[in-house]
């Protein structure tokens, strides 16, 4: 990956004082763990058997020997209904909604903007994609039951049937493919370091020695830190013991002086830097990662349908990927989205 330093521009958040209040509000929402309109019951969709041949192929592709490009371990797109989608469509009354796990405190991805004038409404790049999926499957972009879930609860929420899918800046990797299925990538990013502008931390290097680093529990960032400290790529004196339920909690810890740096996806870190003008991205991205929509392993028809929706989303120049990027992310990242747009999708083949 050609690493790039995400450019930050701060718009409309009124400095540190206003952001502190926003962070506090977001944390209060996060403690509830349930968005407006959500209920505690499970999504209720049965576990379909799916296509046995396809499922066997998928399982084979997920072995340690073959999973070298996890972003390619997904099924070809299709608009056909299958058992999973049929079960969603057959829900009655108020329950006839797509149940989706999301974030509600990641600025411009999935968040509640206190300045939007629409109380409690979730907005952001991920939220646009959720509405697009709901419109395609149920004919109504608002036929969604949002469920706010912490980073480390994304996979359990899918496996337990609490949600139909997760759209929450979730990186596709081989380890997660053992537990859930992913769509094709819809965004490209990489891990970066976030620290105060006045900090001597220069990036993901020796300047992290003796520094306290915060990551979200269950995130690829934390797994990377553990791996690199074992291998010696990260200074042994770096303290990586601070983990939090959600990425925004790390920004709060940084603001309070409880940690010295945050490691997070560059796309999310850029949004956090836009929330607080006293911090900035340090150095370049040091990994290449792709976000995908996560679903149950045996929900083959839903995986295929979401992949078809992503094809249409990318091709829609008026109200698709590009329009959503311009609306939500160009203010905190580069105006040119080329580096964030994932490559043309590749799918598993039967031959």
RAFEN-V852392 format. One record per residue. RES is the residue in one small letter. SS is DSSP state (a for helix, b for strand, c for the rest). PSI is psi as a letter, one per 20 degrees, with the letter a starting at -180 (NA if undefined). Layout:
res,ss,psi
RES,SS,PSI
RES,SS,PSI
This chain:
res,ss,psi
x,c,p
x,c,o
x,c,q
x,c,q
x,c,o
x,c,p
x,c,p
x,c,p
x,c,p
x,c,p
x,c,p
x,c,j
x,c,i
x,c,k
x,a,a
x,a,h
x,a,g
x,a,h
x,a,h
x,a,g
x,a,g
x,a,g
x,a,g
x,a,g
x,a,g
x,a,h
x,a,h
x,a,g
x,a,g
x,a,h
x,a,h
x,a,h
x,c,j
x,c,p
x,c,r
x,c,p
x,c,i
x,c,q
x,c,r
x,c,i
x,c,r
x,c,r
x,c,h
x,c,i
x,c,p
x,c,r
x,c,n
x,c,q
x,c,h
x,c,a
x,c,o
x,a,g
x,a,g
x,a,g
x,a,h
x,a,h
x,a,g
x,a,g
x,a,g
x,a,h
x,a,i
x,c,j
x,c,r
x,c,h
x,c,h
x,c,i
x,c,m
x,c,i
x,c,m
x,a,h
x,a,i
x,a,j
x,c,m
x,c,r
x,c,q
x,c,q
x,c,q
x,c,q
x,c,j
x,c,q
x,c,q
x,c,a
x,a,h
x,a,g
x,a,h
x,a,g
x,a,h
x,a,g
x,a,h
x,c,i
x,c,q
x,c,q
x,a,c
x,a,i
x,a,i
x,c,m
x,c,q
x,b,p
x,b,o
x,b,p
x,b,p
x,b,r
x,c,q
x,c,j
x,b,k
x,b,o
x,c,p
x,c,j
x,c,g
x,b,o
x,b,r
x,b,o
x,c,o
x,c,i
x,c,j
x,c,h
x,c,i
x,c,o
x,c,p
x,c,j
x,c,p
x,b,p
x,b,r
x,c,r
x,a,g
x,a,h
x,a,h
x,a,g
x,a,g
x,a,g
x,a,h
x,a,g
x,a,g
x,a,h
x,a,g
x,a,g
x,a,g
x,a,i
x,c,j
x,c,o
x,c,i
x,c,j
x,c,m
x,b,p
x,b,o
x,b,p
x,b,o
x,b,p
x,c,q
x,c,r
x,a,g
x,a,j
x,a,j
x,a,g
x,a,g
x,a,h
x,a,h
x,a,g
x,a,h
x,c,i
x,c,j
x,c,h
x,c,q
x,c,h
x,b,r
x,b,p
x,c,n
x,c,m
x,c,l
x,c,o
x,b,p
x,c,p
x,c,r
x,a,h
x,a,g
x,a,h
x,a,i
x,c,h
x,c,h
x,c,r
x,b,q
x,b,q
x,c,r
x,c,q
x,c,q
x,c,i
x,b,q
x,b,p
x,b,a
x,c,q
x,b,p
x,b,r
x,b,p
x,b,p
x,b,r
x,b,q
x,c,h
x,c,i
x,c,q
x,c,i
x,c,p
x,c,i
x,c,b
x,c,m
x,c,a
x,a,i
x,a,i
x,a,i
x,c,p
x,c,k
x,c,q
x,b,p
x,b,p
x,b,p
x,b,r
x,b,p
x,c,p
x,c,j
x,c,q
x,a,h
x,a,g
x,a,g
x,a,h
x,a,g
x,a,g
x,a,g
x,a,g
x,a,h
x,a,h
x,a,h
x,a,i
x,c,j
x,c,h
x,c,p
x,c,p
x,c,h
x,c,i
x,c,p
x,b,o
x,b,k
x,b,i
x,b,o
x,b,q
x,b,r
x,c,h
x,c,q
x,a,h
x,a,h
x,a,h
x,a,h
x,a,h
x,a,g
x,a,h
x,a,g
x,a,h
x,c,i
x,c,j
x,c,i
x,c,r
x,c,h
x,b,r
x,b,p
x,b,p
x,b,r
x,b,p
x,a,h
x,a,g
x,a,h
x,a,h
x,a,g
x,a,h
x,a,h
x,a,h
x,a,h
x,a,h
x,c,o
x,c,i
x,c,i
x,b,r
x,b,r
x,b,p
x,b,p
x,c,a
x,c,r
x,c,p
x,c,j
x,c,r
x,c,p
x,b,q
x,b,p
x,b,q
x,c,r
x,c,p
x,b,q
x,b,r
x,c,q
x,c,h
x,c,j
x,c,l
x,a,g
x,a,h
x,a,h
x,a,g
x,a,g
x,a,g
x,a,h
x,a,h
x,a,g
x,a,h
x,a,h
x,a,g
x,a,h
x,a,g
x,a,h
x,a,i
x,c,o
x,c,h
x,c,g
x,c,k
x,c,b
x,a,g
x,a,g
x,a,g
x,a,g
x,a,g
x,a,g
x,a,g
x,a,h
x,c,i
x,c,h
x,c,h
x,c,i
x,c,a
x,c,q
x,c,h
x,c,o
x,c,j
x,c,g
x,c,h
x,c,i
x,c,p
x,c,q
x,c,r
x,c,p
x,c,q
x,c,q
x,c,r
x,c,q
x,c,q
x,c,h
x,c,NA
